[in-house]
Amino acid sequence: MGYTNVALKDKIMEMYPEITKHGIAVSLDFDTTKNAYIVKFRKDKHELTTHIEKKDADDCMNGVKCVYFGVQIGQFIKNFETT
């Protein structure tokens, strides 16, 4: 499946509206050695770096939410709200 990093980022933002709701900045790049997207979330001084496997990214582009990825987002939001 072919898509750009921008298209994947837009899809993630669409599927997880809490990212926008909480003003979290997102950046991502594909790491060919890991065959995964490295995703960085940033809010003020807080930052979380995680990854999404190529297969999960492909599923995401098809509208399938990745549970692991959603948990990472939720944990990040919880962490910065409590500090």
Summary of the structure (lengths in Angstrom):
residues: 83
radius of gyration: 12.2
end to end distance: 39.7
largest distance: 39.7
contacts: 214
relative contact order: 0.19
helix: 46%
strand: 28%
